[in-house]
Amino acid sequence: MKKTTEKKRSQSKLRRMRILRGMRQIDLSKASGVTQATISRLECTGVLKRADKAMALAQALKCTIEDIY
């Protein structure tokens, strides 16, 4: 049960930060180099296996990795 709560918290943090920055998924994709499909999947599942993509998303959103995960 705790994992589900953690996943929901993670996915909502990324989505909230993206929306706070006024970005659509496609905008974040272009700014970060991470595909829109990956961003969508991450927002739904909270699972991202590659640290380089996490860093790229954080840089594009001008925040830390901790702010979005």
C-alpha positions as CSV (number, residue, x, y, z in Angstrom):
1,M,0.0,0.0,0.0
2,K,2.8,2.4,0.8
3,K,4.4,1.9,-2.7
4,T,1.1,3.0,-4.3
5,T,1.1,6.2,-2.2
6,E,4.7,6.9,-3.1
7,K,4.1,6.4,-6.8
8,K,1.1,8.7,-6.8
9,R,3.1,11.3,-4.9
10,S,5.9,11.0,-7.5
11,Q,3.8,11.2,-10.5
12,S,1.8,14.1,-9.2
13,K,5.0,16.0,-8.3
14,L,6.3,15.8,-11.9
15,R,2.9,16.8,-13.4
16,R,2.4,19.6,-10.9
17,M,5.8,21.0,-11.6
18,R,5.3,20.8,-15.4
19,I,1.9,22.5,-15.1
20,L,3.4,25.1,-12.7
21,R,5.9,26.0,-15.4
22,G,3.1,26.3,-18.0
23,M,4.4,23.4,-20.1
24,R,2.5,20.7,-22.0
25,Q,4.1,17.3,-22.2
26,I,5.3,18.0,-25.7
27,D,6.9,21.3,-24.5
28,L,8.8,19.4,-21.8
29,S,9.8,16.8,-24.3
30,K,11.3,19.3,-26.6
31,A,13.1,21.1,-23.7
32,S,14.4,18.0,-22.1
33,G,15.0,15.6,-25.0
34,V,12.9,13.0,-23.3
35,T,10.1,11.6,-25.5
36,Q,6.5,12.7,-24.8
37,A,5.6,9.0,-24.4
38,T,8.2,8.6,-21.7
39,I,6.9,11.7,-19.9
40,S,3.3,10.5,-20.1
41,R,4.3,7.0,-18.8
42,L,6.3,8.6,-16.0
43,E,3.4,10.8,-14.9
44,C,1.1,7.7,-14.9
45,T,3.4,5.2,-13.3
46,G,6.0,7.2,-11.4
47,V,8.7,4.8,-12.8
48,L,11.8,6.1,-14.5
49,K,14.8,3.8,-14.9
50,R,17.4,6.1,-16.2
51,A,19.0,8.9,-14.1
52,D,20.1,10.9,-17.2
53,K,16.4,11.3,-18.2
54,A,15.5,12.4,-14.6
55,M,18.3,15.0,-14.7
56,A,17.2,16.2,-18.2
57,L,13.6,16.7,-17.0
58,A,14.7,18.5,-13.8
59,Q,17.0,20.8,-15.8
60,A,14.2,21.6,-18.3
61,L,11.9,22.4,-15.4
62,K,14.6,24.4,-13.7
63,C,14.3,22.4,-10.5
64,T,16.0,19.6,-8.6
65,I,15.3,15.9,-9.1
66,E,13.9,15.9,-5.6
67,D,11.3,18.5,-6.7
68,I,9.8,16.1,-9.3
69,Y,10.3,12.7,-7.6
